Amino acid sequence: MLGVASTGARRPPAVRVLALGPVLLATAVLVAALAVLWLRTLPAANPHEVCPAIYPGPWWCTAAQVQARGARITQVLLLVYAAVVAAATLLHRRWPRAAWLPVLVLPVAGWLTQVAATP
């Protein structure tokens, strides 16, 4: 090298701030969970079917109640997703392999929301 003294010490490799792999996987799981929720599970709660004659009626007896339930479940999924992304990013700074662990929470949360949305 011209005019640059080499000390022989190497700099540590730069660590990415965002755990890209776990975040992409978490995003894919979130999109799949929301697609199943809105395209498969909630339409199965058909408000035109027979509803029991009780007051207040079950949540699947009106279309507005089905949509409100879907919106609440979507909010829960988005909050879990934000927590997973934050945990993966924080873990990735110190222990890069441990950043994959919070992603395991998201499929469980997706499954639980499908169970909660099934009439």
Buried (B, 14 or more C-beta within 10 A) or exposed (E): EEEEEEEEEEEEEEEEEBBEBBBEBBBEBBEEBBEBBBEEBBEEBBBEEEEEEEEEEEBBBEEEBBEEBBEBBBEBBEEBBEBBBEBBBBBBEEEBEBBBBBBEBBBEBBEBBBEEBEB
